[in-house]
Amino acid sequence: MAQHSHICLDNRKLFFYEHKLFTKAQLDRHMRQGDDDDPSFRGHATCAFDKKTFFGKDDLYNHLERDHYHCFICRSNGVYNQYYDDYPNLVCNECPSMF
C-alpha cells in the first residue's frame, strides 16, 4: 500500500497531490537515507536520544536545545553540538572534574 511521508506533508509547501507516494520499503529508505531521484536530500534528521524524526537539521537542533541538556562549561569554551539525554547523564569528558 502506498503512503506519504508524514514529515514531508507537514513541512513541505506543496499541494497534497504533489507529494511522493512510497511503498513501506521506499518510505523507510526515504526517512533514513533519502531518495534515489534527489541526491540533495539525505533523509530526515533523527534524534539519537528519543528516536524522534524531524524534517531537517534545524528542527532537530531546536528539539535538542529544548528537550535535552548540554554542558555549560563546554559552551563557554566554544564547544557546541554536544548534548545529553537527561541531567543525571550529563557527564562531560572534555571538562576537568568539578568534584
BALOBA-1460 file (C-alpha; in Angstrom, 3 decimals):
// residues 99
<rec num="1" residu="m" x="0.000" y="0.000" z="0.000"/>
<rec num="2" residu="a" x="1.397" y="3.403" z="-0.992"/>
<rec num="3" residu="q" x="1.849" y="6.075" z="1.650"/>
<rec num="4" residu="h" x="3.207" y="9.589" z="2.085"/>
<rec num="5" residu="s" x="5.960" y="10.830" z="4.359"/>
<rec num="6" residu="h" x="4.044" y="12.478" z="7.209"/>
<rec num="7" residu="i" x="7.030" y="14.717" z="7.929"/>
<rec num="8" residu="c" x="7.109" y="15.966" z="4.334"/>
<rec num="9" residu="l" x="3.334" y="16.500" z="4.365"/>
<rec num="10" residu="d" x="3.625" y="18.658" z="7.480"/>
<rec num="11" residu="n" x="6.650" y="20.673" z="6.357"/>
<rec num="12" residu="r" x="6.918" y="20.942" z="2.573"/>
<rec num="13" residu="k" x="4.955" y="23.700" z="0.899"/>
<rec num="14" residu="l" x="3.358" y="21.539" z="-1.798"/>
<rec num="15" residu="f" x="-0.158" y="20.584" z="-2.745"/>
<rec num="16" residu="f" x="-1.142" y="17.170" z="-1.426"/>
<rec num="17" residu="y" x="-1.106" y="15.568" z="-4.879"/>
<rec num="18" residu="e" x="2.458" y="16.836" z="-5.483"/>
<rec num="19" residu="h" x="3.929" y="14.771" z="-2.631"/>
<rec num="20" residu="k" x="5.569" y="11.456" z="-3.473"/>
<rec num="21" residu="l" x="3.943" y="8.143" z="-2.676"/>
<rec num="22" residu="f" x="6.160" y="5.422" z="-1.237"/>
<rec num="23" residu="t" x="5.951" y="1.724" z="-0.561"/>
<rec num="24" residu="k" x="6.869" y="0.721" z="3.004"/>
<rec num="25" residu="a" x="10.458" y="-0.083" z="1.962"/>
<rec num="26" residu="q" x="10.793" y="3.149" z="-0.031"/>
<rec num="27" residu="l" x="9.424" y="5.196" z="2.870"/>
<rec num="28" residu="d" x="11.892" y="3.611" z="5.298"/>
<rec num="29" residu="r" x="14.732" y="4.449" z="2.905"/>
<rec num="30" residu="h" x="13.356" y="7.984" z="2.374"/>
<rec num="31" residu="m" x="13.302" y="8.612" z="6.122"/>
<rec num="32" residu="r" x="16.827" y="7.270" z="6.788"/>
<rec num="33" residu="q" x="18.849" y="7.825" z="3.609"/>
<rec num="34" residu="g" x="16.919" y="9.989" z="1.168"/>
<rec num="35" residu="d" x="15.613" y="9.400" z="-2.340"/>
<rec num="36" residu="d" x="17.358" y="7.955" z="-5.396"/>
<rec num="37" residu="d" x="15.991" y="10.691" z="-7.662"/>
<rec num="38" residu="d" x="17.063" y="13.578" z="-5.377"/>
<rec num="39" residu="p" x="20.729" y="13.345" z="-4.331"/>
<rec num="40" residu="s" x="20.483" y="16.616" z="-2.368"/>
<rec num="41" residu="f" x="18.074" y="15.019" z="0.138"/>
<rec num="42" residu="r" x="19.830" y="12.635" z="2.512"/>
<rec num="43" residu="g" x="16.968" y="11.589" z="4.747"/>
<rec num="44" residu="h" x="15.226" y="13.201" z="7.682"/>
<rec num="45" residu="a" x="17.135" y="14.087" z="10.847"/>
<rec num="46" residu="t" x="16.612" y="11.742" z="13.809"/>
<rec num="47" residu="c" x="17.304" y="12.410" z="17.477"/>
<rec num="48" residu="a" x="19.766" y="9.858" z="18.827"/>
<rec num="49" residu="f" x="18.193" y="10.007" z="22.285"/>
<rec num="50" residu="d" x="14.464" y="9.550" z="21.758"/>
<rec num="51" residu="k" x="14.417" y="8.483" z="18.069"/>
<rec num="52" residu="k" x="12.027" y="11.285" z="17.029"/>
<rec num="53" residu="t" x="12.328" y="12.230" z="13.376"/>
<rec num="54" residu="f" x="12.411" y="15.801" z="12.110"/>
<rec num="55" residu="f" x="12.163" y="17.458" z="8.719"/>
<rec num="56" residu="g" x="15.694" y="18.824" z="8.815"/>
<rec num="57" residu="k" x="18.705" y="19.655" z="10.939"/>
<rec num="58" residu="d" x="17.264" y="22.995" z="12.083"/>
<rec num="59" residu="d" x="14.226" y="21.255" z="13.571"/>
<rec num="60" residu="l" x="16.481" y="18.665" z="15.217"/>
<rec num="61" residu="y" x="18.648" y="21.446" z="16.679"/>
<rec num="62" residu="n" x="15.578" y="23.180" z="18.135"/>
<rec num="63" residu="h" x="14.445" y="19.876" z="19.668"/>
<rec num="64" residu="l" x="17.877" y="19.215" z="21.214"/>
<rec num="65" residu="e" x="18.048" y="22.724" z="22.677"/>
<rec num="66" residu="r" x="14.532" y="22.471" z="24.092"/>
<rec num="67" residu="d" x="14.317" y="18.849" z="25.275"/>
<rec num="68" residu="h" x="17.888" y="17.732" z="26.062"/>
<rec num="69" residu="y" x="20.883" y="19.019" z="28.014"/>
<rec num="70" residu="h" x="24.297" y="20.482" z="27.260"/>
<rec num="71" residu="c" x="27.395" y="21.244" z="29.324"/>
<rec num="72" residu="f" x="27.517" y="24.952" z="30.151"/>
<rec num="73" residu="i" x="31.300" y="24.818" z="30.674"/>
<rec num="74" residu="c" x="31.844" y="23.422" z="27.179"/>
<rec num="75" residu="r" x="29.513" y="26.064" z="25.746"/>
<rec num="76" residu="s" x="31.512" y="28.822" z="27.416"/>
<rec num="77" residu="n" x="34.669" y="27.329" z="25.847"/>
<rec num="78" residu="g" x="33.133" y="27.261" z="22.361"/>
<rec num="79" residu="v" x="32.198" y="23.557" z="22.195"/>
<rec num="80" residu="y" x="28.706" y="23.230" z="20.758"/>
<rec num="81" residu="n" x="26.515" y="20.401" z="19.444"/>
<rec num="82" residu="q" x="27.248" y="18.126" z="22.400"/>
<rec num="83" residu="y" x="24.007" y="17.010" z="24.046"/>
<rec num="84" residu="y" x="22.965" y="14.634" z="26.809"/>
<rec num="85" residu="d" x="19.751" y="12.693" z="27.273"/>
<rec num="86" residu="d" x="18.991" y="13.828" z="30.803"/>
<rec num="87" residu="y" x="20.614" y="15.768" z="33.613"/>
<rec num="88" residu="p" x="21.993" y="12.781" z="35.581"/>
<rec num="89" residu="n" x="23.782" y="11.601" z="32.407"/>
<rec num="90" residu="l" x="25.450" y="14.962" z="31.857"/>
<rec num="91" residu="v" x="28.995" y="13.709" z="32.288"/>
<rec num="92" residu="c" x="31.288" y="15.713" z="30.113"/>
<rec num="93" residu="n" x="34.623" y="14.125" z="29.175"/>
<rec num="94" residu="e" x="36.004" y="17.410" z="27.850"/>
<rec num="95" residu="c" x="35.807" y="19.336" z="31.137"/>
<rec num="96" residu="p" x="38.069" y="18.971" z="34.166"/>
<rec num="97" residu="s" x="36.450" y="17.227" z="37.092"/>
<rec num="98" residu="m" x="34.499" y="19.621" z="39.257"/>
<rec num="99" residu="f" x="34.430" y="17.262" z="42.265"/>
